Amino acid sequence: MSEIKELFYLGIGTAMLAKEKIEEEAKELMEKGKMSKAERDEFIEKAKSKAKEEEKEFQDKLKNIVKEVMSDMGLATKDDIAELKELLKNK
């Protein structure tokens, strides 16, 4: 399970570094006169939007991996436990 946690943190760290790098590059382009402030702001917003989409995809993939690992290990899910509780209540 710690590998999954490390993978998650690696993804977040990578996203943060990418965000910083994008903002840095946009600032440099603006300072060199190759991009206006409005273009820079638009560029950064598009990059943030794309990063959010990729983060969502990453989270979905990670969730599926965790589910597969739990299934392979034969671990009970919340739904399994809830179902057992219901069965016990009804006896």
Protein Blocks (a to p, Z undefined) as FASTA:
>chain_A
ZZmmmmmmmmmmmmmmmmmmmmmmmmmmmmnopacfklmmmmmmmmmmmmmmmmmmmmmm
mmmmmmmmmmmnopacfklmmmmmmmmmmZZ
